[in-house]
């Protein structure tokens, strides 16, 4: 897969909340970390699958669109930076969650992902879930 195809498939998995589609983009020993999220990294494809199955399974956010703002190539041919906005709904409330992915892709698979999300937007998702009585993860 090309970088563009991987990013498109990553965003498609987010839109569908498909942990299987997302995990299948990773190398067997791929790593997914959340530098600002206070969460432990997912070590390996199956940990990505299990972690996202659990987190997306309880998330009150219903994705409406995942917008790729920009794709930046770096001096390292394996590394790209993706600017993105996840447009979600919690109940009737529309919220945009800006994010940044730093992906290391080797042989058509993600070997490392640093997943940066806007903490204030995540707080808005949790607040909206609380206000509407929707369970939140």
Buried (B, 14 or more C-beta within 10 A) or exposed (E): BEBEEBBBBBBBBBBBBBBEBBBBBBBEEBBBBBEEEEEEBBBBBEBBBBBBBEEBEEBBBEBBEBEBEEBEEEEEEEBBBBBBBBBBBBEEBEBBBBBBBBBBBEEEBBBBBBBBBBEEBBEBBBBBBEEEEBEBE
